[in-house]
Amino acid sequence: MNILVCISKAPDTTSKITFTDGNTKFNEDGVQFIVNPYDEWYALVRGLELKETLGGKLTIISVGGADYEPILRKALAIGADEAVRIDANPTDSNQVAAELANYAKANNFDLVLLGKETINYNGSQVGGMMAAMMDVAYVSNASKLDVAGTTASIEREKQGGTEVLEAQLPCVISAAKGMAEQRIPNMRGIMAARSKPLNVIAASGAAALTETVSYTLPDAKGAVKLIDPENVAELVNLLHNEAKVI
């Protein structure tokens, strides 16, 4: 089985967020980057479990500059066979999806996995765009995945229950919580990752369709008002007249 897992970098959740260039660009100075957790914990690990069960090969891929290589090396240490970095500095989801789709189509992957979203953009766009560009089925937010022959069986949580679907390979699936359990790289994996191939290829030149106008930080948290638990009337009054949520 030939599996492709798409990997993105994301700021560590403890990072201090600031912007530059007139609030149009995220300031990466001093920021510690990690593998996007949905890509690492769920998509990558489930891909590895399928490879270990069914045999085959697992490739990880990112679209970005040389600063992506440390996170690719970490994914190699977890167990991926090889890594690919498409050398580009994309500015929107269409660019990322097009570059990934072009590579996937050219290399005949049976299954493409990625996290349901990145924790820095929360766009949930790339998977669906990729599948459309590849003209294959797409299932989002999968919490369970099994493969038998050329059929993928998928479960995903829905309001009030669970939805069960089947899709024919090749297909694209985005992974959510429940797909797999996090794996921690061990020393053997870290040492092996140093000799695994990390191939850098030229971008195809996909165009951006959107432009960032500006970023803004959320409003600072206001002071907390403590209400006596016996004073329900005051709580209702504040929620109705001040917070205006009821």
Secondary structure, DSSP 4 states (H G I P E B T S, - for coil): -EEEEE--EEE-TTPPP-EETTTTEE--TTPPEEE-HIIIIIIIHHHHHHHHHH--EEEEEEEE-GGGHHHHHHHHHHT-SEEEEEE----SHHHHHHHHHHHHHHTT-SEEEEES--TTT----HHHHHHHHHT-EEEEEESEEEEETTEEEEEEEETTEEEEEEEESSEEEEE-TTS-------HHHHHHHTTS-EEEEE---PPP--------PPPPP-PPPP--TT-HHHHHHIIIIIS---
